[in-house]
Amino acid sequence: MRHTFSETWSGIRRNGSMTIAVIVTMWVSLTLFGAGLMVNQQVNLMKADWYDKIEVRVFLCNATTPGDNCDAGQEVTQEQKAQIEQTLRSNPEVAEVTYQSKEQAFAEFRAAYANTPTADYLTVDQMQESYSVRLKNPEEYQGVVSSVQGLKGVQNVQDLRGILDGLFEWMNLAQWGTIIAAALLLLAAALQIANTIRMAAFARRREIGIMRMVGASNWYILAPFLLETLFAAVISIVLTCVTLAAGHYFLIVQKAQVLIQGSPWIGWSHVGIAMLGVAVVGVLLSIIPTLIATRRYLRV
């Protein structure tokens, strides 16, 4: 082992500039990869929280609101309401149906706009009856919407998924952009590691030939090269974990959680998962290119 560690340290000193370049490349690429994992967890957390609160709102016709399924100047009839409610309750995707009368809608409106001039704009008669529909699976909302939006007496079907889907599309785009950029940098780091090992093996070709002739095992020859890349990987992983922790503290804890308190944010446990992923990828990134490079270039 003393010879192995001695050769490892000698290789690090000989290839100091290349080792530093490998560390910096791995640090940047692993940081982007870890950030992508954190963004992915944040998107999933927000989806789980926001989608769980989403309800499909079915607004019924009244005498003052026009609609394709409404008769001009006519209120929704009891028969139409019964059919709409039966359609909603019989749908297997529906978990709960709640009816809201005009009076309840008016009270909700006055509470929302209390102490403002807007509170006096509408009367009880102008409010709409509605059904609030909570879904078993918020992802499956289109079937519920399509089942009632064409029924007589339905003025409008409102669903916030259309707004949130656009938001999450942009978030997913940012997530995949980060992961793709990280993958390209990880590839660059892998190629740089393989090139560093190839140069180190070429510089030690005579020494390797002697070890082969005296019967040295493959592990004995490969160990110094593996330790060199593992040394660079460990430093890169530590720097990446510090960067991710600092980013979470300053951007999430100190900024985002203070500015937007109603939204769920990833915690330290999520950062720990990202760090674990970074550690696994960092170790594999150092070992696999080294094994490939030594397998090809250590033949003497």
Buried (B, 14 or more C-beta within 10 A) or exposed (E): EEEBEEBBBBBBEBBEEBBEBBBBBBBBBBBBBBBBBBBBBBBBBBBEEBBEEBBBBBBBBBEEBEBEBBBEEEBBBEEBBEBBBEBBEEBEBBEEBEBBEBEBBBBEBEEEBEEEEEEEEBEEEBBBBBBBBBBEEBEEBEEBBEBBBEBBBBBBBEBBBEEBEEEBEEBBEBBEEBBEBBBEBBEBBBEBBBBBBBBBBEEBEEEBEEBBEEEEEEEEBBBBBBBBBBBBBBBBBEBBBEBBBEBBEEEBEEEBBEEEEEEBBBBEEBBEBBBEBBBEBBBEBBBBBBBBBBEEBBEB
